[in-house]
Amino acid sequence: MDEQTWQHSKQSLYRQIAEKDKNLRLRSQRFWLAISNPGVEFTLQANLLSTLENIEFEQVLQYLNELFAPQRPRMEWLSDPLTEQGQNEQSQPL
């Protein structure tokens, strides 16, 4: 992604976050989200916009590289095919 694409994406996201609520349902969802977060100052939208203004593409790349680094510990769900097969056989109608 080049700098121009990054700036365009950033501006689009900024406009979406800064957009006023179109109806009461959206407004109430925003308020409930603010209530469920620590502190009830209702500043989540302003905080997001401020962070978005100050974040650089290099910071996002660094975060993504850390998040998807091969040496990062991961949890994987493994299934036992024999167990699943046995359960499937039992659940089939006679």
Secondary structure by P-SEA (a helix, b strand, c coil): ccaaaaaaaaaaaaaaaacccccaaaaaaaaaaaaaccccccaaaaaaaaaaacccaaaaaaaaaaaaccccbbbbbbbcaaaaaaaaaaaccc
